[in-house]
Amino acid sequence: MLRVFLSPPSIGMKDHHCSSEMLDSVVSATDAPVYFKYRLCHHHPMGLSSTFSQYLFLSAFSVALLILRLTSSVILPDFSHRWRQLIAFSSHAEAELIDAPDYLFDAAVAYEDRRFFSHFGVDAIGVARAVVSLSARGGGSTITQQLVKNTLLKNERTFLRKFVEMVLAVALERRISKLRILSAYLCKIYWGHGIYGINSASKFYFGKHPSLLTLGECALLVGMIPAPEVRSPFRDYHRGKTFQARVLKRMVGGRFLNLEAALSAMRKSDPLKFVKAPETPIKLGLEDSWEWETESSVWEVREEMEKWARSFTAKEFERT
């Protein structure tokens, strides 16, 4: 039996005191109960505020559906599961790196996101700089955004994906601590040669646990992050030392490190120890000793670092 809970369109605001004949026809047509006759005759028309509320609700619902439809094109299907996994993984990563040296974290922050500890997940200055430069390679992504992108989003390079990436980065920073985000980032990113995570990378390149890494080794590893396959010291030791020097310079510039420690780390040779990962067939053609061309190019990098140090010292002296 059909139950009518709203007055029919024929009974409007002008027909508030409706006739008995009209009510009988409506009730008989809808097979409504007798008590409904009283509700029909004494109904109150919808007010302006109620109408506005309905329109507001429908508009918000429509916008929500549109956003859901758009974000579904950039968010991975198992997003909720991945989000929970990321929260749990961050706690595990923090525990794994509890004994890691501070300069591992300092090097990553100085080189990848120097305002990491001051922004809320999105670096407004970095975004503005990327927009002004109109870089085709992107830019302006914080460590938090990179973690979100590599874990929760598809690989499409669109403005929508960038916007969703920013929103999720802000949400992640409100959910877990900065240290957990940084630890998860270091334990999840790619380090070249099929290696993921700082634990595997430390053992692969230097044959040791991350807690035993020296300053120079940390800088060498962090310098590989943007392009690990190209910057791998096993493929080109000179290139690896070049980016190691860049990391050390940024650490000094960001007040994470003093100049003497940076120069000392740069002068030392890095005891690379190739430890092939399981099921990772890699042919690198390594030699027991470096060729003289490689040694010469490494010395050039060290000399350039010395020149930069003198220039940096002069600028600091002028400021004081």
C-alpha positions in Angstrom: 0.0 0.0 0.0 1.5 3.4 -1.0 1.9 5.8 1.9 2.0 9.5 1.1 4.1 11.7 3.3 4.2 14.8 1.2 1.3 16.9 0.0 0.5 16.6 -3.7 1.6 19.4 -6.0 -2.1 20.5 -6.5 -2.3 21.6 -2.9 -0.1 24.6 -2.7 0.4 27.6 -0.6 -2.8 29.3 -1.8 -4.8 26.2 -1.1 -4.0 26.0 2.5 -7.6 25.7 3.5 -8.5 23.0 1.0 -12.0 21.7 0.3 -13.4 18.4 1.5 -14.0 17.2 -2.0 -10.4 17.8 -3.0 -9.1 15.9 0.0 -11.4 13.0 -0.6 -10.1 12.7 -4.2 -6.5 12.9 -3.1 -7.0 10.3 -0.3 -8.9 7.9 -2.5 -6.4 8.2 -5.3 -3.4 7.5 -3.1 -5.1 5.0 -0.7 -3.8 7.0 2.2 -5.0 6.5 5.8 -7.8 8.6 7.1 -5.6 10.5 9.5 -3.6 11.8 6.6 -6.6 14.0 5.6 -5.8 16.2 8.6 -2.1 16.5 7.7 -3.1 17.4 4.1 -5.5 20.1 5.2 -3.2 21.6 7.9 0.2 21.2 6.2 2.6 24.1 6.4 4.5 25.2 3.2 8.3 25.0 3.1 10.0 28.1 4.3 12.8 30.0 2.6 15.5 28.9 5.0 14.5 25.2 4.6 14.7 25.6 0.8 18.1 27.2 1.0 19.3 24.4 3.2 18.2 21.8 0.7 19.9 23.6 -2.2 23.1 23.9 -0.1 23.0 20.2 0.8 22.5 19.2 -2.8 25.3 21.5 -4.0 27.7 20.1 -1.4 26.7 16.6 -2.3 27.2 17.3 -6.0 30.6 18.8 -5.4 31.6 15.8 -3.2 30.6 13.4 -6.0 32.6 15.4 -8.5 35.7 15.5 -6.3 35.3 11.7 -5.7 35.1 11.1 -9.4 38.1 13.2 -10.2 40.3 11.9 -7.4 39.5 8.3 -8.3 41.6 8.9 -11.4 44.8 9.6 -9.4 44.4 7.6 -6.2 45.2 3.9 -6.2 42.2 1.6 -5.8 43.3 0.2 -2.5 44.0 3.7 -1.1 42.5 3.1 2.4 44.5 -0.1 2.8 47.7 1.6 1.7 47.0 4.5 4.1 46.8 2.2 7.1 49.9 0.4 5.9 51.8 3.6 5.6 50.9 4.7 9.2 52.0 1.3 10.5 55.2 1.3 8.4 56.2 4.7 9.6 56.2 3.4 13.2 58.3 0.4 12.2 60.7 2.6 10.2 61.2 5.0 13.2 62.1 2.0 15.4 64.5 0.7 12.7 66.4 3.9 12.5 66.5 4.7 16.2 70.3 4.3 16.2 71.0 5.9 12.9 73.3 8.9 13.0 71.8 12.3 13.1 73.6 13.4 10.0 71.7 10.9 7.9 68.5 12.7 8.6 70.2 16.1 8.4 71.7 15.3 5.0 68.3 14.2 3.7 66.6 17.3 4.9 69.3 19.7 3.8 69.4 18.2 0.3 65.8 17.2 -0.3 63.6 19.6 1.8 65.5 22.1 3.8 62.3 23.6 5.3 61.0 20.2 6.3 60.8 20.9 10.0 59.0 24.3 9.5 56.3 23.6 6.9 53.0 21.8 7.3 53.5 19.2 4.6 53.5 21.7 1.7 56.3 24.2 1.2 54.7 27.4 0.0 58.0 28.9 -0.9 59.1 25.9 -2.9 55.8 25.7 -4.7 55.9 29.4 -5.6 59.5 29.0 -6.9 58.5 26.1 -9.0 55.6 28.0 -10.5 57.7 31.0 -11.3 60.4 28.9 -12.9 57.8 27.0 -14.9 60.0 23.9 -14.7 58.9 21.1 -16.9 60.4 18.6 -14.5 58.2 19.8 -11.7 59.7 20.7 -8.4 58.6 22.1 -5.1 57.7 18.7 -3.6 58.4 18.2 0.0 59.6 14.9 1.6 56.1 14.3 2.8 54.7 14.9 -0.7 57.2 12.5 -2.2 56.3 9.8 0.4 52.6 10.3 -0.5 53.2 10.2 -4.2 55.3 7.0 -4.1 52.9 5.2 -1.8 49.3 6.3 -2.4 49.0 7.9 -5.9 49.3 6.8 -9.5 52.2 8.0 -11.7 50.2 10.5 -13.8 51.8 13.9 -14.0 48.7 16.2 -13.8 47.7 19.2 -11.8 44.9 17.2 -10.2 47.4 14.6 -8.9 49.6 17.4 -7.6 46.7 19.0 -5.8 45.6 15.6 -4.3 49.2 15.0 -3.3 49.3 18.3 -1.4 46.1 17.6 0.4 47.2 14.1 1.5 50.6 15.5 2.6 48.9 17.9 4.9 46.7 15.2 6.2 49.7 12.9 6.8 51.5 15.5 8.8 48.5 15.9 11.0 48.4 12.1 11.5 52.1 11.2 12.3 55.2 13.0 13.5 57.9 14.5 11.3 60.5 12.0 12.5 58.2 9.1 11.4 57.6 10.7 8.0 61.3 11.1 7.5 62.1 7.6 8.7 59.4 6.1 6.4 60.8 8.1 3.5 64.3 6.8 4.0 63.2 3.2 4.5 60.9 3.2 1.4 62.6 5.1 -1.4 64.7 3.5 -4.3 68.5 3.5 -4.0 69.4 2.0 -7.4 70.4 -1.5 -8.5 67.0 -2.9 -7.4 67.6 -1.8 -3.8 64.8 -0.2 -1.7 65.2 1.3 1.8 68.2 2.7 3.6 68.9 -0.5 5.5 69.4 -2.4 2.2 71.3 0.5 0.6 73.7 0.8 3.5 74.5 -2.9 3.4 74.7 -2.9 -0.4 77.1 0.0 -0.9 79.1 -0.1 2.3 78.5 -3.5 3.9 77.3 -2.1 7.2 74.2 -1.2 9.2 72.9 2.4 8.9 73.8 3.0 12.5 77.5 2.7 11.5 77.5 5.0 8.5 79.9 7.9 8.5 79.1 11.5 7.5 80.7 11.1 4.1 78.8 7.8 3.5 75.5 9.4 4.4 76.2 12.3 2.1 77.1 10.0 -0.7 73.9 8.0 -0.3 71.6 11.0 0.0 73.2 12.6 -3.1 71.9 9.6 -5.1 68.3 10.0 -4.1 67.0 12.1 -7.1 68.6 9.7 -9.7 70.1 6.6 -8.0 70.8 4.6 -11.1 72.7 7.5 -12.7 74.5 8.7 -9.6 75.5 5.3 -8.3 79.2 5.3 -7.3 79.5 1.9 -8.7 78.6 3.2 -12.2 80.5 6.5 -11.9 82.5 7.2 -8.7 83.4 10.7 -9.9 79.7 11.6 -10.3 78.9 10.1 -6.9 81.6 12.3 -5.2 80.3 15.3 -7.1 76.8 15.0 -5.6 78.3 14.0 -2.2 80.0 17.4 -2.2 76.7 19.1 -3.1 75.0 17.5 -0.1 77.8 18.6 2.2 77.6 22.1 0.9 73.9 22.3 1.5 74.4 20.9 5.0 76.8 23.7 5.7 74.6 26.3 4.2 71.6 25.1 6.2 73.6 25.1 9.4 73.4 21.4 9.8 77.1 21.0 9.7 80.2 23.1 10.2 82.7 23.7 7.4 85.6 21.8 9.0 83.5 18.6 9.3 82.3 18.9 5.7 85.9 19.3 4.4 87.1 16.4 6.5 84.4 14.1 5.2 85.1 15.2 1.6 88.9 14.4 1.9 88.2 10.8 3.0 87.8 8.0 0.6 84.6 6.0 0.8 85.2 2.3 1.4 82.7 1.0 -1.1 81.9 -2.7 -0.6 79.7 -4.1 -3.3 77.3 -6.6 -1.7 75.0 -8.1 -4.3 71.4 -8.3 -3.1 69.6 -11.7 -3.4 68.1 -12.3 -6.8 69.6 -9.1 -8.2 71.7 -10.0 -11.2 73.8 -6.9 -11.8 77.0 -6.7 -13.8 78.9 -3.6 -12.9 82.4 -4.4 -14.2 84.0 -3.3 -10.9 87.8 -3.4 -10.6 89.9 -4.0 -7.5 91.5 -0.5 -7.9 90.3 2.7 -9.5 91.8 3.9 -12.7 94.0 6.9 -12.6 91.4 9.0 -14.6 88.9 8.3 -11.9 91.3 9.3 -9.1 92.2 12.4 -10.9 88.6 13.5 -11.4 87.9 12.8 -7.7 90.8 15.0 -6.7 89.2 17.7 -8.9 86.0 17.5 -7.0 87.9 17.8 -3.7 89.8 20.8 -4.9 86.5 22.4 -6.0 85.2 21.8 -2.5 88.2 23.5 -1.1 87.7 26.5 -3.3 84.0 26.7 -2.3 85.0 26.5 1.4 87.3 29.4 1.1 84.6 31.4 -0.7 82.1 30.5 1.9 84.4 31.5 4.7 85.0 34.8 3.1 81.3 35.5 2.8 80.7 34.5 6.4 83.5 36.9 7.5 82.0 39.7 5.5 78.6 39.2 7.2 80.2 39.4 10.7 
